[in-house]
Amino acid sequence: MLLFLKSFFLVAVGLVLFTLGVRFGFALLATIILALKVSAFSLLGPFEEWQTPALGYNPLGNEVGAPKNLGEEYRWNVPVITYGFDESFMDYFGVLGVAAVDDAFFYLNALPTASAAELGNFSIDSRRFNFRAQAENIVDLKSVALGLMIEQLGLANPERYVWCLRDREAFSQPAITNYYVVNRNFDPESLLPSPFINETRYSYSVFEWATPQFADAGEYAVDPEHSYASAAGQFTQLYGGPEPGLFLNGITRDDFGGLKYLLSSNNINVEILPVGTGAKDGSTNFVNFALRPGVEKLKFEKI
């Protein structure tokens, strides 16, 4: 009887340990899966009705757009884009400035097609710092051009829009305000909302300013070691501008994840052709308003 009870006890303990092991294994597996989903991009488009300055959207008048949901993206639907330099640029920056901007477009031209690219080939942090340039307040024009072009191609600042204020409700007794918060960052592979950008998780606190009067969900990195690394976010912050001494040697994994989503031929949207579109032979017998896939890759040519 004692032997039986002892054997039963050992089997029971074994089952408990096995159960705990299985649970631990599933927990570890879930942790690993969650750890792999550490990417996100944010889409850019015109301001919606609810995206008001009071909720932190363009409160200072220096933002070109606001974050969009999946399926609401704005993107280029022509494969070749031309660029040039006006007289004021030439007078201020000269030929060296032209060369710096050309280098940024050379890099964009070298990017792979959307469907063929592997996100793992891109770094999670493409920033480099020159402390002498920082001390002398020197800004790298190539880096500025690259960051601003990523914005023009349809990507918003992801670190700015991990968390967004959707609405608010004020109460007089007691004097409090409840904010409704949404996530406007999306994982490039699962397309699910994500609080991670380039392997850094972001949380937020709601801040309220008096002059001008607005509120904002201010993001902060839980682990700041690699925080605020995206190329799309370097020059589109709520405050400030290009950081002296900062150099970008490319775009990050999540930047390209956003471009991959926008330009993929699997991403089919209802689109109209740009004004003035025509065929080389002069014919106009083509469909203007239709379902169209992404163009996969953009080419930039200087005029």
ABEGO torsion letter per residue (X at the ends): XAAAAAAAAAAAAAAAAAAAAAAAAAAAAAAAAAAABABBBBBBBBBBAABBAAAGBGAAGABABBBBBBGABBBBABABBBBBBBAAAAAAAEAAAAAAAAAAAAAAAABBBAAABBAAABBABABBBBAAAAAAGBBBAAAAAAAAAAAAAGBBBAAAAABBBABBBBBAOBBBBBBBBBBABBBAAAGBBBABBGGBBBBBBBBBBAOBBBBBBBBBBABAAABGABAAAAAABABEBBBBGBBBAEBBAAAAAAAAAAABAABBBBBBBBBGBBBAAGBABBBABBBBBBAGBBBBBBX
